[in-house]
């Protein structure tokens, strides 16, 4: 079954681009093709808290449900930080 899921990321987009370019079969701009999953990076305006600007990017995963879940899991594991 086809599925579309999103993650709102606070990771700098240059790191997201590097990560997805490294795992993609091929890519075109901010669209990355990993097997049967299309991953799109949609830059958003920074979220500002006083003098601190937090980057935001919407990551959209589209494809078969199992494949989407796997790519989302791999993304989370790549950027998960235990204790900072």
N, C-alpha and C positions, 0 to 999 in steps of 0.2 A: 504494500500500500504506500502510495506517495505521501510524503510528509514535509512540512516546512516548519522549521524551528529557528528561533533567534536567541542570541546572547548579546547583551549590552556589556561591552568590554571597556575597562579602564586602562587597558594596555596601550602604550604608544603605537600608533598605526605602523610605524616603520618596523617594529618587532613582529607585528601580525603579518605584514607583507613578507618578511623574511621567513617566518615559520611556514606560512601556507605555500610560498614559492618552493620551499625545500621539500614539501611532501606532495605537491601537486604533480599530476601527470603532465599537465600544461596549464597555462593561464593566459588571460587576456585582460590587461589592466588589473582591476581589483576583483576579477572573477577567476576563481581557481577550480579546476576540475580534478577531483580526487576519486578515481574509480567512477562510480555511478553517482557521486555527490557533487553538486554545484555549490560552491561556497562564495558568497559575495560579501565584500567589506564595504560598509556604507559609513563614511566619516560623518560624525555629528559635531555640533559645536561643543566646545569645552564646557564643563559644569564648573562654575566659579563659586568658591567658598571664601569670601574675604579676599585675601591676596593669593590664594591658591587656586590654580586652574587645573582641573582634572580632565584628562583626555577621555573622549567617548567615541566608540565605534560600534555600530550594530553589525553583528556577524550573522548572516542568514545562511542556513544550511537547508538545501533542498535535495530530495531524493527518496529512495526507498527507506522505510522507517528504521530497519536494522542498521543500514549503512549510515544514516544520519546520526543515530545514537552513538555509533562507534566513533565517528569523526568528532562529535561533540565531546565524548569521553577523552579521546586522545588530545584534543585541544586543552581541555581542563587539566589534564595530567602534565602537559608541557609547561603550563604557566602557573600551576599550583605551587604555593610557597608555604612550607610548614614553619610557622613562627617568624615570618618576615623575611 
